[in-house]
Amino acid sequence: MRQLLMGAAMALALGVPAGVLFAPAPAAAVVQAQAEEASVERTATGVIVTPSEGPARRVRLRVMGPRIIHVTATPEADFANLPDSLMVTAEPAGAGFEVTTRGGHVFVSTPEMTAEVSRATGRVRFLDAAGEVMLAEREGGREISPFMVEDQDGVHSFHSVRQLFDAAPDEAIYGLGQHQQGLMNQRGADVELTQHNIDSGVPFMTSSRGYGVLWENNSLTRFGDPREYGMLDQRLIVRDSEGNFGGLTASYFQDGELALSRIENQINYEFIRDHQRWPPGFKVQPGQPAQVGDMGRSGQPGVTVSWEGTIEPTVSGEHKFRLYASSYVKVWVDGELVMDRWRQNWNPWNHDFQIQMEAGRRVPIRVEWLPNDGYLALRHLDPLPAEQDEALSLWSEVGHAVDYYFVGGEDLDQVIAGYRDLTGDAVMMPRWAYGFWQSRQRYNTQDEVLAVAEGYRSRNLPIDNIVQDWFYWPENAWGSHEFEASRFPDPGGMVDQLHDQNINIMISVWPKFYPTTEHYRELEAIGGMYTRNVEVGARDWVGPGYANSFYDPYHEEARALYWRQIREHLHGLGFDGWWLDSVEPDMHSNLDRRERTLRMGPTAAGPAALVFNSYPLVNAEGVYEGLREAQPDRRAYILTRAAWGGLQRTASTLWSGDVVPRWDDLREQISAGVQVGLSGIPNWTHDIGGFSVETRYTTEDITPEDQAEWRELNLRWFQFGAFTPIFRSHGEFPYREIWEIAPEGTEVYGALSDYLRLRYRLMPYIYTLGAEAYHRDGTIMRGLVMDFPDDERAREVNDQYMFGPAFLVAPVHVHHARSREVWLPQGADWYDFNSGARHTGGQAITAEAPLARMPLFVRAGSIVPTGPAIQHTAEALDGPITLNVYVGADGAFDLYQDEGTTYGYERGAFATMPIAWDDDAGVLTLGARQGDYPGMPASRTVHVRFIDGTGEAPWTVDAAPQQTVEYAGQALTIRR
């Protein structure tokens, strides 16, 4: 009897009728039932299951919300060793769910979904309210293996972890941060999450099936194939140009003459350590190959290298190749040119390509490289077994457990909202941040900064922000946060002069310090500096080269000290924004991973390998918290070169790093920005025109052809930039001010000016999008899958996106192109913004793209508010608004306004004008104003323009309206 009462009590604790679970049975069966129930522990936030088999001793499910479940599978007896999350700030729900047990499974259910756990294996499945499977762990797909980490503090025991999920055949995957491979749907791709100058991971993937997974791990992480790409000879049979085994024929040329030929089994000059591979006679000093110029583009002599031969697989299928390269490189496989790229030598990165290959068939390969002190490696992976290749896989090098959050939703907007419920709201940016930014690498003097401001204002070109990039400090005092007086005699006065012209200024601040500075010594004294970079004698690229290292933001006292140093030296000067550069952190772009990891630690949070990817988040969080304290009612703004899960809560914009001015790089920015939005971070930007440039663009005797290409590339990039969240021009010489790109009076100058002014006319629309990122968890730069989830072709399009709910953006990214194919998603009609022509959705069209115009379309039913011509975003805030109504479908838009620079919006100080269009009735309704804020204009003149494919083109924003009304906050109806 006592045993039955205990069973009944356990059943009640699990919320399940005792009679169902514990019917009278023979004694042996009762003992078995008790043993089974002992494997299930109901908790205040969910359940813990002890599976009878598999690598996890305990599997814990915690309910974080109606559609969010936290899964942790640990090889330990309990969860005591799990550190607090750096990404997730939310607490478990503690209510609103039920736990039941039926047969061999435990069910954790909310009104919206159910998570099912196998009591035998701990496998978890996620089902929607109708019982349909949204995502399921693969049976036997959980891997937890011991992993040892060695650093300066000794050897540490952790685990490498992997989880495979079964995926639907038609499922598309997005997110995972910002990557430079030009991919939209990342299903079947290998995506490595590791912070780099131009590549930034966020461990959140989103699915076309309406869910997301936030992977709770801060170490090196791989989506897709967990194996590391190997050198060519690791999995391929490599032969030279004569057909002999052992390697490719490597030919080294000096000044166009063959100087050396030898057999090399690898193409491997990947890191600094690998430069010892250079053959004798090609070194001027250890690790530095001798060459001059960039032969092949400028005509200067130098060293060139080629590799030629064949590769032969032992497995048929799609073979993956990863070219890590800088300078000029070309790759031919089976006679086809598959790669032709250039990148600056100090910033090599990966270019992936895939080749279908048959086992036993030799495939010719040729690689040509112009080194210029650069780096190169060609790596390879053969196909995974089919059953693994079809799965979704997440693997991390260092961790404690398989740990992730499942986030469900009716659509991807709800999924992203769930991610932000976990990791923090997207803080509203100041209104000026959505204006135009001018930057340069770099403004050397105070006079240069002020001259640029005068240049824009005198030409009546709108601008809101100028950026002071690095090296305003004395040459030998990086990290001092001091201005060199001879070049910047009055930095505070400079800031004031810009403010007097309604121009904001951002300042670059690095986490890097020279040991000769007082700031380094202060941080070192409390154990807040990584010192290995100094100890090994590393030097940077400034002047003669200086010893340097980075601070430890995981050290709470060091993080506070870092902000105090910034506050005492820079904040009081009145800067409006903070550029947190090199926050990967980038000790040196070409260190191998092990050495890089050693130089990034040890950290106060443990070995650097454990927290490898999270530095940018923790660094930004410290600065953001300091800004909120120092300026309680002035919005913080941060620009950062790397991201991690939760970055959006720190008032940060991610930018895509030091990408280069090449057409392929322009194309890759499109998907990179969209993926950032699909990773939950709404504010993103890029260097319009690319950062480091080819020598052919910098010579005094630049050819007319190169000059024309430079201007065309900048214009096409600028057109794209006008329709990205943050509109920012930046780069090395040639200078990027509009009049420096092209002279006044030219077609290019006129087109640049047109898009700049159009951006400002669209500010009521754009600022509303920025506000919705906070108030409605909105996404500004939207993948087509977000608005057209049933359009299978739209899932794959990698060079188009929605800019808010209205605009379909199709940037031109091919040299000389004057048209391009545009996919118009099904389920809507579309208006050509340039011509006004109307098209039916669900088709590909050839859109005209004259040099002065980018293909741009507006969805029927859209309501696009435009404002008056202004020079900065704080101008004419009570000016007239034009509502451009694109007829053909019902539509709605809530026009947003607030003070623009304060945190009043967090206290409810904002106003919206609800606008609705009833297409059948032909009636536009301006709803009663909702809310108010200090300084709100009592009334606004509202022009209405109905766009139906006749009349003047939408581009003509000053076209005469059909109707005009005065809106004083009361509801109005306007009949077409």
Secondary structure, 3 states (H helix, E strand, C coil): CHHHHHHHHHHHHCCCCHHHHCCCCCHHHHHHHHHHHCCEEECCCEEEECCCCCCCCEEEEEEEECCEEEEEEECCCCCCCCCCCCCCCCCCCCCCCEEEEECCEEEEECCCEEEEEECCCCCEEEEECCCCEEEEEEEEEEEEEEEEEEECCEEEEEEEEEEEEECCCCCCEEEEEECCCCCCCCCCCCEEECCECCEEEEEEEEECCCEEEEECCCCCEEECCCCCCEEHHHHEEEEECCCCECCEEEEEEECCEEEEEEEECCCEECCHHHHHHCCCCCEEECCEECCCCCCCCCCCCCEEEEEEEEEEECCCEEEEEEEEECEEEEEEECCEEEEEEEECCCCCEEEEEEEEECCCCCEEEEEEEECCCCCEEEEEECCCCHHHHCCEEEEEEEECCEEEEEEECCCHHHHHHHHHHHHCCCCCCCHHHHCEEECCCCCCCHHHHHHHHHHHHHCCCCCCEEEECCCCCCCCCCCCCCCCCCCCCCHHHHHHHHHHCCCEEEEEECCEECCCCHHHHHHHHCCCECCHHHHCCCCCCCCCCCCCEEECCCCHHHHHHHHHHHHHHCHHHCCCEEEECCCCCCCCCCCCHHHHHHHCCCECCECCCCCCCCHHHHHHHHHHHHHHHHCCCCCCCEEECCCCCCHHHHCEEEECCCCCCCHHHHHHHHHHHHHHHHCCCCCEECCECCCCCCHHHCCCCCCHHHHHHHHHHHHHHHHHHCCCCCEEECCCCCCCCHHHHCCCCCHHHHHHHHHHHHHHHCHHHHHHHHHHHHHCCCCCEECHHHHCCCCHHHHHCCCCEEECCCEEECCCCCCCCCEEEEEECCCCEEEECCCCCEEECCEEEEEECCCCCCCEEEECCCEEEECCCCCCCCCCCCCCEEEEEECCCCEEEEEEECCCCCCHHHHCCCEEEEEEEECCCCEEEECCCECCCCCCCCCEEEEEEEECCCCCCCCCCCCCCCEEEEECCCCEEEEC
